[in-house]
Structure formats: structure tokens, C-alpha cells
Amino acid sequence: MKVLIFGNGWIAGIMADRLNRSDDFLRDYKRDDLLDVQISSADILDDYAVKSELIKHDPDMVINAAGICGETNIDDCERDKYARR
């Protein structure tokens, strides 16, 4: 099973590590397949970049772990819910 994680930050790294280490984390999905986890650093606001990653990796499952980092905080996100950062 191929898993593609968008977002190359702390959360994506933790998720990839957990998926790679745990035998029973996705037991229902894994069956007898090997679990191949890839992390993408593509900009999720760039439709072409996302489509290219999906074509390149052909994942069975996609996880969006992209987020805002830096000086922006949750209050900024609540005030400006539709901002493209």
C-alpha cells in the first residue's frame, strides 16, 4: 500500500515514522502489502504540483499534514479563514 503525505513538517514526519514502525496501525488496509510511505514537499496551493505528485507516486491513500508555520498562529487562521498562504 502506497501512502503519500503532503506537508514536510513535524506532523508529517511523526505520521510517517508511526506508519513505518507500527505493524497494526493500518492493519485493515495493509493486508499482506508492504507499506510505502512518501512525504511530499509540494505546495498544496499549487494545483499542478499536487497533480504531479499524485501521478508520480500513484498513492492508495493521501494524508494532508500541511499547515501554517512561523509567526502565524491559530488566532490568525480563525480571523482569516480563506487566506491563501
NORZI-V491552 format. One line per field, one symbol per residue. phi: phi as a letter, one per 20 degrees, with the letter a starting at -180 (. if undefined). burial: # if it has 9 or more other C-alpha atoms within 8 Angstrom, else .. Layout:
BEGIN
phi: ???
burial: ???
END
This chain:
BEGIN
phi: .ddddeodegffffffffffeefdfcgfefldffeddcdddfffedgfffffffffelfebccedfbecnefcffffffcfdfed
burial: ########...##..#.###.........#....#.####.#.#....##..##....#..#..##......#...#........
END
